[in-house]
């Protein structure tokens, strides 16, 4: 089945790629959560994002799934994290741009300003 994400477990932690439109091809946030749970106990998650967004409800559910997870989540925005993808990006305890030089705290600040 084609999905908009991939997950790969390694000794150093788990890498998750979200590289397409969230919710595409009928793949749900529940499938994402189930796949994450199937990886078992992981201590670190590296989440790499390049997405135009997609289903906002799925984005919020994935954000909450990652926040509840016991692993440390580090986010890298490899290209674009727009719309629903920006919600998911805020699930990380640390976040960096594609060059891994600048933290993406600005993204969180902008989102919170919009909520007011």
N, C-alpha and C positions, 0 to 999 in steps of 0.2 A: 504494500500500500504506500502511495506517495504521501509524504507529510511535509509540513513547513518547519519542522524541527528535527534535530537528531540528538541522541544522547550516547555518550561513550564513557564507560567506566575505565579507569586506569589506577595504578598504584598510588599515584599522586593526588587523585581525586577524579571527579566527574566533569566532563566537558559537555555543555549543552549549546548547540547552535540553533538560533532562531534566525533563519535566513530567507524568509518569505512572508507572505501575507498570513497573519494569525487567523486561524479558523478556516483556512482554505482546504479544499478537497474533502470537506465533511469531517475533518479531524478536529475533535473537540478538546476543550481544556481538561475534561475528564480523562481522555486518552493520554494527555501530557502527564497528568498527576499519576495515573496508573503506571506509566512507563518509568517515571521517577521513583515511585515506590518499589518497582520491580528491581531496581538497581541495588536495593538493600541499604545498609547503613554506610553512608559516605560522610567523610569529614569536611570535604571542600568541594564546592561547585564553582567551576568557571563558566560563566554564561556569556556567550558572544552573540551580539545582535547586529543584524543588518536587515531591517524590516520597515516597510512603509506603514505598518500598523495592521489594522484589520478589525476583527470583532472586539469591541470594547469590553463586553461582558466577559469574554474569554480572557482578555488581557488582565482584567481585575482578578479573575479566579486564579490565573497562573501566578500573578503577583502574590496573592495570599498564600498559595501553595508553597511558594519558595520562601516566604517570610516565616511560615510555620515550621519549615524543615530545620533540622538541627545542624545542618552543615553551614559552614561559612560560605556565603555567596559573594563572589567577586564578578562584577559586570564589566565587559569591554564592549563599547559601541564601535564596531568595526567599520561602519559606514553611516547608516541612518537608523535612528530609533524614534520613529514618528508615531503619533496617535497611541494606539493600544500598546505598541512596543515601548513607548516611553514610560508607561505605567509599569510594565514588567521590569524595565531597567531600574526602577526605584526600589526593587526588592533586594538589591545588593547592599552589603555593609560597606563595600568599596566599589567605586566605579571609575573607569578611565575611558578616554577617547581612543581613537584608532592608533594613535602614536604612543599610547601608554604613558604619556607625559603629563596629562592634565586631568585632574579628577573631574567628574561630571556632576559636581555638586550644584552647578548652575542649573542643570535640568530640574533638580528637585526644587530649587528656589523658584523657578519660573512656574512650575506646576502649582506650588502652594499659593503663589500670587494670584493665579487664575481661579483658584477655589474661593477666594474672598469675595 
